[in-house]
Amino acid sequence: MAESLFFTVFTKPWKSQSAKGLASFVKSLGFGGVEFPLRPGYQAEPADALKTLPELANVFASEGLRIGSVASGTEEHIFEACATSGVPLIRVMMGHDLKEDYLVAEIRMKKDIENFLPFCARYGVKVGVQQHCGPGVNNSMEMLHLLSDYDPGLIGGVWDAAHSGLAGEEPEQALDIIWDRLALVNFKNACYVNKGGAHERFFTTGKLGLCPWERAVRHLKKKGYAGNICMPAEYTEEARTEQYIKEDLAYLKSLCQSAYGPGAV
């Protein structure tokens, strides 16, 4: 793979901005594009995605930005809207109730995958399943186990640094496990904090969480990863989101420049 990277930000925190204002804001942060929450209440919504997602893509393009992925559902019209808008990936998560046997839940998840796989092929839009520490697809091995029967050109895994760290994974090992099916990488970070004797998740900056970003970036370089690096902009201290995402983008770019070379960023 050619070692060129581009950086996108998940725009979930900025729900109230206009489409044009959002595009200008993302550009001012220094990103090359976005992951867009194609969900009710945002600048484009699932119900009218065939109209509004292409319009939004044009607004971003006017600022030199692209939509690298959307977080949305897997109904056929979402695939069609993505294809029309030049969006290559739909990111999803798959969970289950702990009262349900996990392997039974996995069979159900696979049936869900088999229902939308024809849309992936028809519209040329890939689905990325993200691991999420907790009930559901919890780590890279579970992600691989879920996806191993399917064409990686149609469906892949989204490795999330924060949830990998929360699950206790070593980033090199986690990335090796899912590498052949890796569709996207998310860089955020998190740790556990003790509150009244209970351990709660705390989403923090890249330098402070459980996943060592430097090691993850070095391993991505070793494996030859290129393309989209998404930053979810998720912080427990929500009021400091803009400050933290600026700091984290600068930090991540510095790591990538060190590992890949300045021409890759």
VEXRORO-695519 format. One line per 5 residues: number of its first residue (from 1); their letters; for each residue x negated, y negated, z of N, C-alpha, C. Coordinates in nm, 2 decimals. Atoms other than C-alpha are relative to their C-alpha. Layout:
NUM> A> X/Y/Z/X/Y/Z/X/Y/Z; ...
***
This chain:
1> MAESL> -0.08/0.12/0.00/0.00/0.00/0.00/-0.09/-0.13/0.00; 0.06/0.13/-0.01/-0.11/-0.35/-0.06/0.02/-0.06/0.13; -0.01/0.04/-0.14/-0.18/-0.51/0.27/0.04/-0.15/0.01; -0.05/0.13/-0.02/0.04/-0.82/0.26/0.12/0.01/0.09; -0.10/0.00/-0.11/0.28/-0.91/0.54/0.09/-0.12/-0.02
6> FFTVF> -0.08/0.12/-0.02/0.57/-1.14/0.58/0.08/0.02/0.13; -0.06/0.00/-0.13/0.74/-1.24/0.90/0.14/-0.05/0.00; -0.14/0.05/0.00/1.11/-1.26/0.96/0.05/0.00/0.15; -0.05/0.02/-0.14/1.31/-1.36/1.27/0.15/0.04/0.00; -0.15/-0.03/-0.02/1.65/-1.22/1.39/0.07/-0.12/0.05
11> TKPWK> -0.06/0.13/-0.03/1.88/-1.52/1.39/0.12/0.01/0.10; -0.11/-0.02/-0.09/2.12/-1.38/1.65/0.01/-0.11/0.11; -0.01/0.10/-0.10/2.03/-1.65/1.91/0.06/-0.13/-0.05; -0.03/0.13/0.05/2.13/-1.93/1.68/0.14/0.01/-0.08; -0.13/-0.03/0.06/2.50/-1.85/1.61/0.07/-0.13/-0.04
16> SQSAK> -0.08/0.11/0.02/2.63/-2.20/1.62/-0.05/-0.10/-0.11; 0.05/0.09/0.10/2.41/-2.36/1.36/0.07/0.02/-0.14; -0.05/-0.02/0.14/2.53/-2.43/1.00/-0.11/0.08/-0.08; 0.09/-0.08/0.08/2.38/-2.22/0.73/-0.13/-0.08/-0.04; 0.11/0.09/0.04/2.17/-2.51/0.60/-0.09/-0.03/0.12
21> GLASF> 0.08/0.04/-0.12/2.06/-2.61/0.95/-0.08/0.12/0.05; 0.08/-0.12/-0.04/1.96/-2.25/1.03/-0.12/0.03/-0.09; 0.11/-0.02/0.10/1.75/-2.22/0.71/-0.11/-0.10/0.03; 0.10/0.10/-0.03/1.57/-2.54/0.79/-0.07/0.03/0.13; 0.06/-0.03/-0.13/1.51/-2.44/1.15/-0.09/0.12/-0.01
26> VKSLG> 0.09/-0.12/0.02/1.37/-2.09/1.05/-0.13/-0.04/-0.07; 0.12/0.05/0.07/1.14/-2.26/0.81/-0.09/-0.08/0.09; 0.08/0.08/-0.09/1.02/-2.50/1.07/-0.07/0.08/0.10; 0.07/-0.08/-0.09/0.93/-2.22/1.30/-0.12/0.07/-0.06; 0.11/-0.06/0.07/0.70/-2.08/1.04/0.02/0.14/-0.05
31> FGGVE> -0.03/-0.14/0.05/0.88/-1.76/0.93/0.03/-0.01/-0.15; -0.02/-0.01/0.14/0.91/-1.64/0.57/0.14/0.05/-0.03; -0.13/-0.05/0.02/1.26/-1.51/0.62/0.07/0.04/0.13; -0.08/-0.03/-0.12/1.52/-1.37/0.85/0.05/0.15/-0.01; -0.10/-0.11/-0.01/1.70/-1.06/0.97/0.13/-0.07/0.05
36> FPLRP> -0.12/0.07/-0.03/2.06/-1.18/0.97/0.10/0.09/0.07; -0.10/-0.08/-0.07/2.33/-1.06/1.21/0.14/-0.01/-0.08; -0.12/0.00/0.08/2.61/-0.98/0.96/0.11/0.05/0.08; -0.10/-0.03/-0.11/2.87/-0.98/1.24/0.10/-0.11/0.01; -0.11/0.10/-0.02/3.19/-1.16/1.33/-0.06/-0.12/0.08
41> GYQAE> 0.03/0.12/-0.07/3.13/-1.52/1.43/-0.13/-0.07/-0.05; 0.13/0.06/0.05/2.80/-1.58/1.24/0.02/-0.07/-0.13; -0.01/0.09/0.12/2.72/-1.79/0.93/0.06/0.08/-0.12; -0.07/-0.08/0.10/2.84/-1.50/0.71/0.05/0.12/0.08; -0.07/-0.10/-0.08/3.08/-1.24/0.84/0.03/0.13/-0.08
46> PADAL> -0.03/-0.13/0.07/3.15/-0.87/0.75/0.12/-0.01/-0.09; -0.13/-0.01/0.07/3.51/-0.93/0.64/-0.01/-0.07/-0.14; 0.01/0.07/0.13/3.41/-1.17/0.36/-0.15/0.00/-0.05; 0.14/-0.01/0.03/3.05/-1.05/0.31/-0.03/-0.01/-0.15; 0.03/0.00/0.14/3.08/-1.01/-0.06/-0.01/-0.14/-0.06
51> KTLPE> 0.01/0.14/0.04/3.13/-1.38/-0.09/-0.11/-0.08/0.08; 0.08/0.09/-0.08/2.95/-1.53/0.20/-0.15/0.04/0.02; 0.14/-0.04/-0.01/2.63/-1.32/0.22/-0.08/-0.05/-0.12; 0.08/0.06/0.11/2.52/-1.41/-0.14/-0.02/-0.15/0.01; 0.01/0.15/-0.02/2.60/-1.78/-0.06/-0.11/-0.03/0.10
56> LANVF> 0.10/0.02/-0.11/2.39/-1.75/0.26/-0.14/0.02/-0.06; 0.13/-0.03/0.05/2.10/-1.59/0.07/-0.05/-0.11/-0.09; 0.04/0.11/0.09/2.10/-1.88/-0.18/-0.04/-0.12/0.09; 0.04/0.11/-0.09/2.09/-2.13/0.11/-0.15/0.03/0.05; 0.14/-0.03/-0.04/1.78/-1.95/0.25/-0.10/-0.01/-0.11
61> ASEGL> 0.09/0.00/0.11/1.63/-1.92/-0.09/-0.04/-0.15/-0.04; 0.02/0.14/0.03/1.66/-2.30/-0.13/-0.11/-0.06/0.09; 0.11/0.03/-0.10/1.41/-2.32/0.17/-0.12/0.09/-0.02; 0.12/-0.09/0.03/1.18/-2.06/0.02/0.00/0.12/0.09; -0.01/-0.11/-0.09/1.31/-1.79/0.26/0.08/0.11/-0.06
66> RIGSV> -0.08/-0.12/0.05/1.46/-1.44/0.21/0.06/0.07/0.12; -0.06/-0.08/-0.10/1.69/-1.22/0.40/-0.06/0.14/-0.01; 0.07/-0.12/0.01/1.47/-0.92/0.47/0.08/0.12/0.05; -0.09/-0.10/-0.05/1.74/-0.72/0.65/0.12/-0.06/0.06; -0.12/0.04/-0.08/2.08/-0.74/0.81/0.02/0.10/0.11
71> ASGTE> -0.05/-0.09/-0.10/2.21/-0.60/1.13/0.15/0.00/-0.01; -0.14/0.00/0.03/2.55/-0.48/1.05/0.05/0.14/0.00; -0.06/-0.13/0.02/2.78/-0.19/0.98/-0.03/0.07/-0.13; 0.04/-0.08/0.12/2.77/0.07/0.71/0.12/0.03/-0.09; -0.11/-0.01/0.09/3.10/0.02/0.53/-0.05/-0.03/-0.14
76> EHIFE> 0.05/0.01/0.14/3.07/0.03/0.15/-0.02/-0.14/-0.05; 0.01/0.14/0.05/3.13/-0.34/0.09/-0.12/-0.07/0.06; 0.12/0.06/-0.05/2.84/-0.42/0.32/-0.12/0.03/-0.09; 0.10/-0.04/0.10/2.61/-0.22/0.09/0.01/-0.09/-0.13; -0.01/0.08/0.12/2.75/-0.40/-0.21/-0.04/-0.14/0.02
81> ACATS> 0.04/0.14/-0.03/2.71/-0.74/-0.05/-0.15/-0.01/0.01; 0.14/0.00/-0.01/2.35/-0.66/0.03/-0.07/0.01/-0.13; 0.05/-0.02/0.14/2.28/-0.54/-0.32/0.01/-0.13/-0.08; -0.02/0.12/0.07/2.43/-0.85/-0.46/-0.09/-0.12/0.04; 0.07/0.11/-0.07/2.23/-1.07/-0.22/-0.15/0.03/0.00
86> GVPLI> 0.15/-0.03/0.00/1.89/-0.90/-0.27/-0.05/0.04/0.14; 0.04/-0.04/-0.14/1.89/-0.76/0.09/-0.03/0.15/-0.01; 0.04/-0.14/0.02/1.70/-0.43/0.09/0.03/0.10/0.12; -0.01/-0.08/-0.11/1.78/-0.30/0.44/0.11/-0.04/0.09; -0.10/0.02/-0.11/2.07/-0.26/0.69/-0.06/0.07/0.12
91> RVMMG> 0.05/-0.06/-0.13/1.95/-0.20/1.05/0.12/0.03/0.08; -0.11/-0.04/-0.08/2.17/0.00/1.27/-0.06/0.07/0.13; 0.04/-0.08/-0.11/2.15/0.17/1.61/0.11/0.11/0.03; -0.09/-0.11/-0.02/2.31/0.50/1.71/-0.01/0.04/0.14; 0.00/-0.04/-0.14/2.41/0.57/2.07/0.09/0.11/0.03
96> HDLKE> -0.10/-0.10/-0.04/2.61/0.81/2.27/0.02/-0.02/0.15; -0.04/0.01/-0.14/2.78/0.84/2.61/-0.07/0.12/0.07; 0.07/-0.10/-0.08/2.58/1.03/2.87/0.08/0.12/0.04; -0.09/-0.11/-0.02/2.88/1.24/2.93/0.01/0.10/-0.11; 0.00/-0.09/0.12/2.84/1.39/2.58/-0.14/0.06/-0.01
101> DYLVA> 0.13/-0.07/0.02/2.57/1.65/2.52/-0.07/-0.07/-0.11; 0.08/0.08/0.10/2.29/1.48/2.33/0.00/0.07/-0.14; 0.01/-0.07/0.13/2.25/1.75/2.06/0.13/0.01/-0.07; -0.14/0.01/0.06/2.63/1.75/2.01/0.01/-0.14/-0.06; 0.00/0.14/0.05/2.60/1.37/1.97/-0.08/-0.02/-0.13
106> EIRMK> 0.09/0.01/0.12/2.32/1.41/1.72/0.07/0.06/-0.12; -0.08/-0.05/0.11/2.54/1.63/1.50/0.10/-0.10/-0.05; -0.09/0.11/0.04/2.80/1.35/1.51/-0.07/-0.11/-0.07; 0.07/0.11/0.07/2.54/1.09/1.42/-0.04/0.04/-0.14; 0.04/-0.05/0.13/2.42/1.31/1.13/0.12/-0.01/-0.10
111> KDIEN> -0.12/0.01/0.08/2.78/1.32/1.00/0.02/-0.14/-0.04; -0.01/0.15/0.03/2.79/0.94/1.02/-0.10/-0.03/-0.11; 0.10/0.03/0.10/2.47/0.93/0.82/0.04/0.05/-0.14; -0.04/-0.06/0.12/2.60/1.17/0.56/0.12/-0.07/-0.07; -0.11/0.08/0.05/2.91/0.95/0.52/-0.05/-0.12/-0.08
116> FLPFC> 0.04/0.12/0.07/2.71/0.64/0.42/-0.12/0.02/-0.10; 0.11/-0.02/0.09/2.41/0.80/0.24/0.04/-0.02/-0.15; -0.03/0.03/0.14/2.60/0.79/-0.10/0.00/-0.15/-0.03; 0.00/0.15/0.03/2.63/0.41/-0.06/-0.15/-0.04/-0.01; 0.14/0.03/0.01/2.25/0.39/-0.01/-0.05/0.02/-0.14
121> ARYGV> 0.05/-0.04/0.14/2.19/0.57/-0.34/0.07/-0.09/-0.10; -0.08/0.07/0.10/2.47/0.38/-0.52/-0.04/-0.14/-0.02; 0.03/0.14/0.01/2.36/0.03/-0.43/-0.15/-0.03/0.02; 0.14/0.03/-0.02/1.99/0.07/-0.37/-0.04/-0.07/0.12; 0.03/0.07/-0.13/2.00/-0.05/-0.01/-0.02/0.11/0.10
126> KVGVQ> 0.04/-0.10/-0.10/1.82/0.15/0.26/0.07/-0.04/0.14; -0.04/0.02/-0.14/1.95/0.20/0.62/-0.12/0.03/0.09; 0.11/-0.02/-0.10/1.70/0.17/0.91/0.07/0.03/0.13; -0.05/-0.03/-0.14/1.79/0.34/1.24/-0.10/-0.04/0.10; 0.09/0.05/-0.10/1.63/0.17/1.53/0.01/0.09/0.13
131> QHCGP> 0.00/-0.06/-0.13/1.53/0.35/1.85/0.03/-0.10/0.10; -0.05/0.09/-0.11/1.67/0.20/2.17/-0.01/0.07/0.13; 0.02/-0.07/-0.12/1.55/0.30/2.51/0.13/0.01/0.08; -0.13/-0.03/-0.07/1.85/0.46/2.69/0.08/0.10/-0.07; -0.08/-0.10/0.07/2.14/0.67/2.58/0.00/-0.02/-0.15
136> GVNNS> 0.00/0.01/0.15/2.12/0.75/2.21/-0.14/0.03/-0.05; 0.13/-0.02/0.06/1.81/0.75/1.99/-0.10/-0.08/0.08; 0.07/0.06/-0.11/1.57/0.68/2.27/-0.15/-0.03/-0.04; 0.14/0.01/0.03/1.22/0.72/2.11/-0.03/0.05/-0.14; 0.03/-0.03/0.13/1.03/0.79/1.80/0.02/0.15/-0.04
141> MEMLH> -0.02/-0.14/0.03/1.05/1.17/1.82/0.15/0.03/-0.02; -0.14/-0.02/0.02/1.43/1.16/1.86/0.04/-0.07/-0.13; -0.03/0.06/0.13/1.44/0.92/1.56/-0.04/0.09/-0.11; 0.04/-0.10/0.10/1.24/1.17/1.36/0.09/0.12/-0.01; -0.09/-0.12/-0.01/1.46/1.46/1.47/0.13/-0.03/-0.07
146> LLSDY> -0.13/0.04/0.06/1.77/1.27/1.36/-0.02/-0.02/-0.15; 0.01/0.04/0.14/1.63/1.16/1.02/-0.07/0.10/-0.09; 0.09/-0.08/0.08/1.41/1.45/0.91/0.07/0.08/-0.11; -0.07/-0.07/0.11/1.68/1.61/0.68/0.03/-0.09/-0.12; -0.05/0.09/0.10/1.73/1.30/0.47/-0.11/-0.07/-0.08
151> DPGLI> 0.09/0.07/0.09/1.56/1.12/0.18/-0.05/-0.13/0.07; 0.06/0.12/-0.06/1.32/0.86/0.34/0.02/-0.12/-0.10; -0.03/0.11/0.09/1.39/0.65/0.03/0.14/-0.07/0.02; -0.13/0.05/-0.03/1.75/0.61/0.15/0.02/-0.04/0.14; -0.01/0.03/-0.15/1.72/0.61/0.53/-0.13/0.02/0.07
156> GGVWD> 0.13/-0.01/-0.08/1.43/0.54/0.76/0.02/-0.04/0.14; 0.00/0.04/-0.14/1.34/0.45/1.11/-0.06/-0.14/0.02; 0.05/0.14/-0.04/1.29/0.10/1.26/-0.06/0.02/0.14; 0.08/-0.01/-0.13/1.02/0.11/1.53/0.01/-0.13/0.07; -0.02/0.13/-0.08/1.09/-0.15/1.80/-0.11/0.01/0.12
161> AAHSG> 0.11/-0.01/-0.10/0.78/-0.23/2.02/0.05/-0.01/0.14; -0.05/0.02/-0.14/0.98/-0.34/2.33/0.06/0.13/0.05; -0.07/-0.12/-0.04/1.20/-0.03/2.34/-0.10/0.12/0.00; 0.10/-0.10/-0.01/0.90/0.19/2.27/-0.08/-0.01/0.13; 0.07/0.02/-0.12/0.72/0.04/2.56/0.08/0.04/0.12
166> LAGEE> -0.09/-0.04/-0.11/1.02/0.08/2.79/0.02/0.15/0.01; -0.01/-0.14/0.00/1.04/0.44/2.69/-0.13/0.07/0.04; 0.12/-0.06/-0.04/0.68/0.49/2.79/-0.09/0.06/-0.11; 0.08/-0.05/0.12/0.54/0.56/2.44/-0.13/-0.07/-0.01; 0.12/0.06/0.05/0.19/0.50/2.33/0.02/-0.04/-0.15
171> PEQAL> -0.04/0.05/0.13/0.22/0.28/2.02/-0.06/0.08/-0.12; 0.06/-0.08/0.11/-0.02/0.48/1.81/0.07/0.13/-0.03; -0.07/-0.13/0.01/0.15/0.81/1.88/0.14/-0.02/-0.06; -0.14/0.03/0.04/0.50/0.66/1.83/0.00/-0.03/-0.15; 0.01/0.04/0.15/0.40/0.51/1.49/-0.04/0.12/-0.08
176> DIIWD> 0.04/-0.13/0.08/0.23/0.84/1.38/0.13/0.08/-0.02; -0.11/-0.09/0.01/0.55/1.03/1.46/0.10/-0.04/-0.11; -0.10/0.05/0.09/0.78/0.81/1.25/-0.06/-0.05/-0.13; 0.06/0.07/0.11/0.53/0.69/0.99/0.05/0.04/-0.13; -0.05/-0.04/0.14/0.65/0.89/0.69/0.14/-0.05/-0.03
181> RLALV> -0.14/0.05/0.02/1.00/0.74/0.75/0.01/-0.14/0.05; -0.01/0.13/-0.06/0.91/0.40/0.88/0.05/-0.10/-0.10; -0.06/0.09/0.09/1.13/0.14/0.72/-0.03/-0.15/0.04; 0.02/0.14/-0.05/1.06/-0.17/0.94/-0.06/0.01/0.14; 0.05/0.01/-0.13/0.88/-0.27/1.25/0.05/-0.13/0.07
186> NFKNA> -0.05/0.11/-0.09/1.02/-0.50/1.53/-0.10/-0.03/0.10; 0.09/0.04/-0.11/0.79/-0.70/1.75/0.07/-0.09/0.10; -0.04/0.07/-0.12/0.94/-0.80/2.08/-0.06/0.08/0.11; 0.06/-0.07/-0.11/0.83/-0.70/2.43/0.09/-0.01/0.12; -0.09/-0.01/-0.11/0.98/-0.60/2.76/-0.08/0.07/0.11
191> CYVNK> 0.05/-0.07/-0.11/0.90/-0.47/3.11/0.11/0.02/0.10; -0.10/-0.02/-0.10/1.08/-0.36/3.42/-0.03/-0.09/0.12; 0.02/0.08/-0.12/1.13/-0.59/3.72/0.09/0.06/0.11; -0.08/-0.06/-0.12/1.25/-0.49/4.07/0.09/-0.11/0.05; -0.09/0.10/-0.05/1.56/-0.67/4.17/0.09/0.08/0.11
196> GGAHE> -0.08/-0.06/-0.11/1.70/-0.56/4.51/-0.02/0.15/0.00; 0.02/-0.14/-0.01/1.55/-0.22/4.48/0.03/0.07/-0.13; -0.04/-0.06/0.13/1.68/-0.16/4.12/-0.10/-0.05/-0.10; 0.09/0.04/0.11/1.45/-0.17/3.82/0.09/-0.04/-0.12; -0.08/0.05/0.12/1.60/-0.39/3.54/-0.10/-0.04/-0.11
201> RFFTT> 0.08/0.04/0.12/1.47/-0.46/3.19/-0.01/-0.15/-0.01; 0.02/0.15/0.01/1.32/-0.80/3.14/-0.08/-0.02/-0.13; 0.06/0.03/0.13/1.25/-0.91/2.78/-0.08/-0.12/0.01; 0.10/0.10/-0.02/0.94/-1.12/2.78/-0.08/-0.03/-0.12; 0.08/0.04/0.12/0.67/-1.26/2.56/-0.09/0.12/-0.04
206> GKLGL> 0.08/-0.10/0.05/0.44/-1.05/2.35/-0.12/0.04/0.08; 0.12/-0.03/-0.08/0.14/-1.07/2.58/0.03/0.07/0.13; -0.03/-0.04/-0.13/0.32/-0.96/2.89/0.08/0.13/0.02; -0.09/-0.12/-0.01/0.54/-0.66/2.81/-0.08/0.13/0.00; 0.06/-0.13/-0.02/0.47/-0.29/2.83/-0.06/0.05/-0.13
211> CPWER> 0.06/-0.05/0.13/0.39/-0.24/2.46/-0.12/-0.09/-0.03; 0.12/0.08/0.03/0.03/-0.36/2.38/0.01/-0.03/-0.15; -0.01/0.04/0.14/0.09/-0.55/2.05/-0.13/0.02/-0.07; 0.13/0.00/0.07/-0.28/-0.56/1.97/-0.02/0.14/-0.05; 0.02/-0.14/0.04/-0.30/-0.18/1.96/0.10/0.04/-0.11
216> AVRHL> -0.10/-0.03/0.10/0.02/-0.15/1.76/-0.04/-0.06/-0.14; 0.04/0.06/0.12/-0.10/-0.40/1.50/-0.12/0.07/-0.06; 0.12/-0.07/0.05/-0.44/-0.23/1.47/0.04/0.13/-0.06; -0.03/-0.13/0.06/-0.27/0.10/1.41/0.08/-0.01/-0.13; -0.07/0.03/0.13/-0.03/-0.04/1.15/-0.10/-0.03/-0.11
221> KKKGY> 0.10/0.03/0.10/-0.34/-0.17/0.97/-0.07/0.13/-0.04; 0.06/-0.13/0.03/-0.50/0.18/1.00/0.08/0.08/-0.09; -0.10/-0.08/0.08/-0.19/0.34/0.85/0.03/-0.06/-0.13; -0.03/0.06/0.13/-0.16/0.09/0.57/0.13/-0.07/-0.01; -0.13/0.06/0.01/0.16/-0.08/0.67/-0.01/-0.14/-0.06
226> AGNIC> -0.01/0.14/0.07/0.26/-0.38/0.45/0.15/-0.03/0.00; -0.14/0.04/0.02/0.58/-0.58/0.41/0.05/-0.08/0.13; -0.08/0.08/-0.10/0.83/-0.71/0.67/-0.04/0.04/0.14; 0.01/-0.01/-0.14/0.75/-0.76/1.03/0.10/-0.09/0.06; -0.11/0.08/-0.06/1.06/-0.87/1.22/-0.02/-0.02/0.14
231> MPAEY> 0.00/0.04/-0.14/1.07/-1.06/1.54/0.14/-0.02/0.05; -0.14/0.01/-0.04/1.40/-1.01/1.72/0.04/-0.12/0.09; -0.03/0.12/-0.08/1.37/-1.33/1.94/0.09/0.03/0.11; -0.08/-0.04/-0.12/1.52/-1.15/2.24/-0.09/-0.02/0.13; 0.07/0.03/-0.13/1.42/-1.29/2.58/0.10/-0.01/0.11
236> TEEAR> -0.09/0.01/-0.11/1.58/-1.26/2.91/0.02/-0.14/0.05; -0.01/0.15/-0.02/1.51/-1.63/2.97/0.04/-0.06/-0.13; -0.05/0.04/0.13/1.73/-1.73/2.69/-0.02/-0.15/-0.03; 0.02/0.14/0.02/1.69/-2.10/2.75/-0.14/-0.03/-0.06; 0.14/0.02/0.05/1.32/-2.06/2.65/-0.03/0.07/-0.13
241> TEQYI> 0.02/-0.08/0.12/1.38/-1.87/2.33/-0.08/-0.07/-0.10; 0.07/0.07/0.11/1.26/-2.14/2.09/-0.15/-0.01/0.04; 0.14/0.01/-0.05/0.94/-2.19/2.30/-0.07/0.13/-0.02; 0.07/-0.13/0.00/0.87/-1.82/2.33/-0.02/0.05/-0.14; 0.01/-0.06/0.13/0.94/-1.73/1.97/-0.12/-0.07/-0.08
246> KEDLA> 0.12/0.07/0.06/0.69/-2.00/1.85/-0.13/0.06/0.05; 0.12/-0.06/-0.06/0.43/-1.87/2.09/-0.03/0.14/-0.05; 0.02/-0.14/0.04/0.49/-1.51/2.00/-0.04/0.01/-0.15; 0.03/0.00/0.14/0.48/-1.58/1.62/-0.15/-0.03/-0.02; 0.14/0.03/0.01/0.14/-1.75/1.66/-0.09/0.11/0.05
251> YLKSL> 0.08/-0.11/-0.06/0.01/-1.47/1.88/0.00/0.12/-0.10; 0.00/-0.11/0.09/0.13/-1.20/1.64/-0.07/-0.02/-0.13; 0.08/0.04/0.13/-0.01/-1.38/1.33/-0.15/0.01/0.03; 0.14/-0.01/-0.03/-0.34/-1.40/1.51/-0.05/0.14/0.01; 0.03/-0.14/-0.01/-0.34/-1.03/1.58/-0.01/0.06/-0.14
256> CQSAY> 0.00/-0.05/0.13/-0.25/-0.96/1.22/-0.12/-0.05/-0.08; 0.11/0.06/0.07/-0.52/-1.19/1.09/-0.13/0.07/0.04; 0.12/-0.07/-0.05/-0.78/-1.02/1.31/0.00/0.15/-0.06; 0.00/-0.14/0.04/-0.67/-0.67/1.20/0.00/0.02/-0.15; -0.01/-0.01/0.15/-0.58/-0.72/0.83/-0.09/-0.10/-0.08
261> GPGAV> 0.07/0.10/0.08/-0.78/-1.03/0.74/0.10/-0.12/-0.02; -0.09/0.12/0.02/-0.65/-1.39/0.69/0.08/0.00/-0.12; -0.08/0.00/0.12/-0.53/-1.32/0.34/0.13/0.08/0.00; -0.12/-0.08/-0.01/-0.27/-1.08/0.46/0.12/-0.07/0.06; -0.10/0.07/-0.07/-0.07/-1.33/0.66/0.05/-0.13/-0.08
***
